[in-house]
Amino acid sequence: MALSGKKVAQFDIKSDCDVFHELWKTNPHHIPTLSPTTYQNCQTLEGEAGTVGCVLLWHYFHDGKDSVVKTLIEEIDEAKKSITFKALDGSDILEFYKTFVVHVHVDTHGSDNLVTWTIEYEKLNPNVPDPDTLLEFFKKVTKDIEAHHLKN
């Protein structure tokens, strides 16, 4: 059984892709307000939101428990409208995975607006499950943000 893997999920949204991208890039502290059943808090620990090198601390609810993840904004690609977050030491997720990187990318194909979540990971051992439930988590977050933007 392979310890390294990659999971990808893509979701159609009716809201504006640019707004979604800007939210994750420059205003991540607003996400708990938009998806309160998933994220409880987001704090900037180092650097400035919207810049590579920024460290964020996220409090979230997943798989029936409160969790914490500290992330580094590793890459921002404005042309592709993508952001890469890497889990850092002190993150609950690293109890199971040696490395854990999340890419969020938005794109427009004709009249379709798409959000793509990609998780790249390396398990600590073969008994650790693939992070499929986190893709469901990101789907919920995406749909919550979409619903908020469509209301306003």
C-alpha positions in Angstrom: 0.0 0.0 0.0 1.4 3.4 -1.0 2.0 5.9 1.7 2.0 8.9 -0.6 -1.1 10.0 -2.5 -3.1 12.7 -4.1 -6.8 13.4 -3.9 -8.7 15.8 -6.1 -12.3 17.0 -6.0 -13.9 19.6 -8.2 -17.1 21.5 -7.5 -19.3 23.8 -9.6 -20.2 27.1 -8.1 -22.6 29.8 -9.2 -20.8 32.5 -7.4 -17.8 34.5 -8.8 -14.5 32.6 -8.9 -12.5 35.8 -8.4 -14.4 36.6 -5.2 -13.8 33.0 -4.0 -10.1 33.2 -4.7 -9.7 36.6 -3.1 -11.4 35.3 0.1 -8.9 32.5 0.5 -6.0 34.6 -0.4 -6.5 37.9 1.4 -9.4 37.4 3.8 -9.1 33.9 5.3 -10.2 35.2 8.7 -13.7 35.7 7.2 -14.2 32.0 6.3 -15.3 31.0 9.8 -18.2 33.5 9.5 -19.2 32.1 6.2 -18.9 28.4 7.2 -19.3 28.4 11.0 -20.1 24.6 11.2 -16.7 23.8 9.7 -14.3 26.6 10.7 -14.4 28.3 14.1 -11.5 30.6 13.8 -8.6 31.7 11.6 -5.7 33.8 12.9 -2.6 35.2 11.2 0.4 34.1 13.2 3.2 35.4 10.9 3.4 37.6 7.9 0.5 39.2 6.1 -2.6 37.4 4.7 -2.4 37.2 0.9 1.4 36.8 0.8 3.6 33.8 0.4 5.1 32.9 3.8 2.1 33.9 5.8 1.3 31.4 8.6 -2.3 30.9 9.6 -3.8 29.0 12.5 -7.2 27.4 11.8 -9.6 26.0 14.3 -12.0 23.6 12.6 -14.5 20.8 13.3 -14.0 17.6 11.3 -14.9 14.0 11.8 -16.8 14.8 15.0 -14.0 16.7 16.8 -12.4 20.1 17.2 -9.1 20.3 15.4 -6.3 22.7 14.8 -4.0 23.2 11.8 -1.2 25.6 11.3 -0.6 26.4 7.6 2.0 28.2 5.6 0.9 29.9 2.4 3.5 28.2 0.2 2.5 29.5 -3.2 0.0 32.0 -4.7 -0.4 31.9 -8.5 -2.6 34.8 -9.6 -2.6 33.7 -13.3 -4.0 30.3 -12.3 -6.0 31.6 -9.3 -4.5 29.0 -7.0 -3.2 29.0 -3.5 -1.2 26.3 -1.8 -1.3 25.7 2.0 1.2 23.4 3.7 0.4 22.0 7.2 3.1 22.8 9.7 4.3 21.3 13.0 1.7 21.6 15.8 -1.2 20.6 13.4 -3.5 17.8 14.4 -3.4 16.5 10.8 0.3 15.7 11.2 -0.6 13.1 13.8 -1.6 11.0 10.8 0.4 12.4 7.9 4.1 13.2 7.5 3.3 15.8 4.9 -0.1 17.4 4.0 -0.5 20.1 1.3 -3.8 21.6 0.1 -4.2 23.5 -3.2 -7.3 25.4 -3.9 -7.8 26.6 -7.5 -10.7 28.4 -9.2 -11.4 28.5 -12.9 -14.1 29.4 -15.3 -14.9 27.1 -18.2 -17.5 28.8 -20.4 -20.4 29.5 -18.0 -19.1 27.0 -15.4 -17.2 28.3 -12.4 -15.2 25.5 -10.8 -13.4 25.1 -7.5 -10.7 22.4 -7.4 -9.3 21.1 -4.2 -6.2 19.0 -4.4 -4.7 17.3 -1.3 -1.2 15.9 -1.6 -0.1 13.8 1.4 2.2 11.2 2.8 0.8 8.9 5.5 2.8 8.1 8.6 1.9 4.4 8.2 -0.2 2.2 6.0 -3.1 2.1 8.6 -3.8 5.8 8.2 -6.8 6.3 5.9 -6.8 8.4 2.8 -8.1 12.0 3.5 -11.4 11.4 1.7 -13.4 12.9 4.5 -11.4 16.1 4.2 -12.6 16.4 0.6 -16.2 16.3 1.9 -15.2 18.9 4.4 -13.9 21.2 1.6 -17.1 20.6 -0.4 -19.1 21.8 2.6 -16.9 24.9 3.0 -17.2 25.6 -0.7 -21.0 25.3 -0.7 -21.3 27.5 2.4 -19.2 30.2 0.8 -21.1 30.0 -2.4 -24.5 30.2 -0.6 -23.3 33.3 1.3 -22.1 35.0 -1.9 -25.3 34.2 -3.8 -27.4 35.8 -1.0 -25.4 39.0 -0.9 
